[in-house]
């Protein structure tokens, strides 16, 4: 005899939010008796889908003008329909005032150039024509690179005070990163650029150092007073004043303000690989990247190097750069294989999967926008705007560059100059 065991199948309905069934939460009525039964009656009358047996009304408050309360999910005899601990604020009044969510119905406000209060409010009004922006504010500490919280002012005449709405946006200015002009250039592939404390620009090719004025013109070749061990790959002037030059052989030199070599600070055997990039962070820490993907910390006097971490073994890091993010004390490192997130101390976090390859350089502008420069075989280079996590926001349309970008400098006045494979220096738009 065959015995068949039947198993009982039990299906659990997926719980939903209260907001799914309760679309109206502001009621233009005065409640003679502000109790749970009266409130549930009014809510049900305007929201027919609500299952009353699975909700409770709590925190009922009346100030003579408004009645406010919270509609909360409730488990009835062991059964529930709405998400556990879900709640919605309710408002009852004959003042005619509206919830902010009733007038801001389009929460995705599109692209803004800079995420400040004025730009956010202007974009909100463009997408929600009936909103009176003078009666709302942007909660300052709520502004991120992706969203912000709007709040009704205390003295608002049209909206219920202190009610809030969250709006989303994308920071993108299609003009940033496009061609502005051609500066003088150095005629050879440029490998490094900085602005000195004297307001001059120092630029380098593989074997030669140059000084230019603040407009990247009036070029002057620096006659080096000794031979370098390796080609020039990185320049940095620390906030303490010294100018350091790093080479493809892993050697660091100390330069004076005119570019003369004062001292050799390190030996090539002290690090693994050649130096690709050096940067001083807001913390004062100096990080150094090598061609083999090692991250080192450099002492402010340049005389001691400490190994911190190593990037994934994904080929050469001959062209790498680093910018400081505003997100969680993090830095972003670029290489031809992509972008990596590091902690502010240089320890590795993860690789960012963003689809960007053949990246030659990234730079961060004074307004916080990060630009990434991509090499295109048999074509003009592309420019992307990148968010603080290392993700590509969008490609800059028609940057009009005709030589691959390998280095850059953002001046104290916010101007952006980029050095290229062909020795051309471009100034790019930053606003």
N, C-alpha and C positions, 0 to 999 in steps of 0.2 A: 504494500500500500504506500502510495506517495503522499507525504504530508506537506502541505503548502503552508508556509507561515506568512500571514499577511501583516504588514507593518502599517500602523496608523500614520497617515501623513498629516502634519499640522502646518498650516500656512500662517505666517505672521504678516499682517499688512504693514507696509512701510509707513512710519509716522511722518507727518507733515508739519510744517511750521504754522503757527497761528496766522501769520500774515498771508498764507495761501487762501484761507477762508474769510479773513477779516480785512477787507480792503478799505473800509471807511472807519476811521478812529476818532474823527472830530465831528461833534454833533451840535448843530445850532439850536439847542433846546435848553430850557431851564428845568432842573429836576426838583419837584416839590419835596420829594423824599429821596435823599441820596443813599439808597441802600442797594444791596447786591441784586435783588430781584428787579428793581426798576432799571438799573443799569443794564443788566443782561437783556431785559425786554427791549430797550432802545437799540442795543448793539445788534440783536437778532433781527430787528425790524429792517435794518439797513444792510445786513450781511446774512442773507438767507442761507448760505452754505454752512454757517457756524453750527457745530454740534454742541449745544448748551450743556449737555450732561458731562462733557469732558473739559469744562473750564470753570474757574472760580474768579470772583472779583475781589481784589485785595487793595489795601492802602488807599481807601477812599478819603479824599480831603476836599473840603468846601471852604472857600474864602468869601462867599457872598456874591462873587462875580463868576468864578469858575468852579466846576467840580472836576477833579482829576482822580483817576483810579488806574489800577493795573489789571489787565485781563491776563490770567495765568493758566497754563495747562494743568490738568488734574486727572489723576488716575481714579476711575470710578469702578468700584468692586473688582479691582485687579485688572481692569481693562483700560487702555489708553488709546488715544487717536492722534494726539499732537505730541510734538517733541517734548521730552522731559525738561522741566524748568524753563520752558519758553514763556515769554511774556510780551505784552504790547501795552503801551500807555494809551489811556483814553481821556478825551477832553469833552466837556459839556458846558456850553455857554451860549447866550444870545447876543454876545458882543459883535458877532460877525467876523471875528478874527479867524484866520486860517492857520493850519499847520504849515510849516515850511515845506514839508513833503507834498502838500497839495498844489503848490505853485512851482516847485522844482521837480518836474516829472522826468526830465532828461538829465540823468546823473552823469553820463559820459559826455564831458564838455569838449572833447577833441584835443587838438594840439594847442599848446601855449609855448611861447618862446622862453619865458623865465617863470619859474613857479613862485611868484610873489602874490600878495593879496590883491593888488590892483588887477593883475592879469587874470587871476582866477575868477574874480567877480565879473570882469568884463566878458569872459568866456561863458560864465554861467548865464548872464543876461542874453547873450547871443543865442544860446540854445533854449532858453526859457524866457520868452519875450515879455511875459506878464510879471516877472519878478521885479520887485522894487529893491534894488541892490543897496540903497541908502539905509534900509531897515535891517540889514544883516551884516555880519562880520565873518571873517575867516579866523578860526581859532589858530593862532600863530604856531603853537607847538604841534599842531596836527599836520602841517605842510610837509609832505614827502615828495619824492621824485615821481610819484604815481597818483597820489590822492590827497585830499584835504577835507576838513570838517567845517561846514558852515553853521552859524548859530544866529538866532534872532536876537536883536538888541533888546535890552530890558524895557526901553521906552517905546517899543514898536507900536504903531497905531493900527497896522494891518495884520500882523502875524502874532501868534501866541508866543510870548517871550520865552527865550532859552530853548525852544525846540531846535533840533539839529538835523542836518542832512549831510551825508558823505558824497563827494563828487570825485570822479576819476578823470585823469587826463594823461596826455603824453607830452613830455617836454621835447619839442623839436622846432628848430628854426632852420628852414631850408637854405638860408643865406650863409649860415655859419659853416666855415670850411671851404668856401668858394674863393676863386681867384680875385684878388684885389689889385695887385700890381707885381711887376718883376723888379727886384732889387738888383744890385750890381753883380753879385755872385763871385765865386772864386775860380771857376773854370775847371775844377776837378771834382770828383765824387766827394761829397761832404759827409763826414762821419760824426761830427759833434758840433754843438753850438751852445753858448751861454751868454747871458748878459752880466757884465761885471758891475761892481758897486759904483764905478765911475760912469755908468750909463752907456758904455760901449758894448758892442757885440764881438765876442771872440768866436771864430769859426775855424774848423780844421778839416783838411783832407787827410789822406793816409799818412803823409810825411811832412806836411807843412801846416803852420799855424798862421792865422790872419787876424787882424783887427779891423773892424768896420765901425762906422758911426751908428747912432741910435736909429737911423733909417735903413741900416744895412747897406750903406753906400760908402764911398771914399775908402776903398779897401787898402790895407797896408800889410805887406808880408812881414812876418816876424822872423828875424834871423836868429834861429836857435843857437845858443852858445855851447851846446854839446849835442852829440848824436844820441838819438833815442833808441832804446832797445824795443823794437817792434813798431808797428804802425799806430797812429793815434786813433783811439776808438771812443773815448769819453772825456768830457770836461765837466767840472763842477766847481763852483765857488761856494764854500760853506758860509753859514751865517757868522762864523767866527772870523772870516776874512780870507783864509788861504784858498788858492786855486789849485786843484788837483787835476792832473792829466793821467789817464789810464791807457795802456797800450795793449796790442794784440798778443804780446808776450807775457802779460800779467804783471807789468811793472807800473808803479805809481810814482809820478814826479810832482814836486812842489814848485809852482810857478809864482813869479811876482806879477803885479798888475799889468805889466807890459808884455808878459809872456816869456820872460827869461827864466830858464831853469835854475832854481836855487838849490835843489837837493833831490836826490833819488831816495824815496821813502821805503820802498819794498823791493824784494828780489822776486824773480819769476817763479822760483820754486815754492813760494809761500802760498800760492793758490793753484787750483786745478783748472787749467784752461786760460785763455786770454780774457781780458776785461772787455765786456760789451757795453755796460751802462753803469753809471753811479748816480745816486739821488739822495738828497738829504730830506727827511720827512719832517712834519710839523713837530714831532717829538724831539727832534735834534739827531735822531739816529741816521747814520749814513749806511745805506744798503748798496751792495755791489753785485752785479750779475756777470757770470762768466760764460764763455762760449760752450762749456760743457754742462751748463744748467745749474751750477752751484750758486747759492746765495750766501754772501759773506756780509758781516758787519764790520765797518771801518771806524776806527777810533777817530775823534775829531782832528787829531794832529796827523792822521794818516799813517802812523807808524806801527799800528797793530791791527791785524786782520783776524776775525773769528768766524769760522764756518758755522752757518745757521741751519741750512737745509739744502735739499737738491730738488729741482724740478723733474718731472717725469722724463725718462729717456726717450725722447721723441725727435731725435735728430739734433742738428746744430742749433745753438742759440747765438749765432754770429750777429744776428740783428734782433736785439731785444731792447725793451724799454719798460719803464715803471711809472705809474701814477698813483697818487694817494686818493682813496675813495672816501666819501663822507659816510659810508655805511659801516657801522660797527668796527671802527678802528681797523680797516682793511686796506690793503694795497692790491693793485692789479698789475700783473706782469704780462707783457706781450712777447710772443715769438712767432715764427712762421707757422708753427703748429696750432696756434690759438692763443687764448687768454687764460691766465691762472689767477686764482685768488690766494693771497697770502695774509697772514696776520701782520699787524703793524711791526712785530719784531722780526718778520721775515720767515716765520715758520709756515709750512705749506698747508693750505686748506683743501682746494680742489681745482680741477680744470673746469672751465665754463664751456658748456656745449652750446655754441651760438652760430655755428655754420661758417664763421669767418676763418678763412685760411689765407695763406700768403700775406699775412699782416707784416708790414715792415716796421711800423712805428705807431705808438699812441702818445697823445699829449693831452693835458688838462688845461682848460682856459681859466681865466680869473673868475668867470661866472659859474664855474663848476662843470661846464660841458666838456665831455671827453670825445676826442676825435681819433679815429683809427684810419690808417692809410694802408691800402691794399695794392699790391703789385699785380698788374694784369699783363700776361705774356702777349706780346704783339698788340698792345692796346694802351690807352691812357690809364693812369692809376685811378682807383676809386677811393672815395672818402665816405666813411660811415660815422654817424653819431652813436655813441655807446653809453649805456646807463652805468650807474655806480656799482652794479653787480658784474659788469663785463659783458652784458648782453647787447647785441646790436639793436638800436632803436629803429633806424632807417638809413638808407643810403642818401647821401647828399646829392641832389640832382645837379648835373652839369657843373662840377667843380672847376673844369677848364684848366687842368694841370696836364703838362705833357712830359713830365719827368718824375720817376718814382721818388717818393719822399723817404728819407732815411733818418732825419734828425730834425729837431725844432727847438725854438726858444720862445717862451711867452714872457714879454717884458713887464716891468713893474707898472707900466701904463696900460697893460692888457693887450698889446699888439702881438700878433702871431707871425713869426717868420719860420719857414721850413726850408731845410737844405736837401738837395736832391742828388740823384745818381749823376746827372749831367752837370753838376756844379752850379746850377741855377738856384738862386734864393728867391722864393716867392713870399710875398706878404698875402695872407688870407684874411677874409672877413671874419670878425668875431661877434658881430651883432646883426 
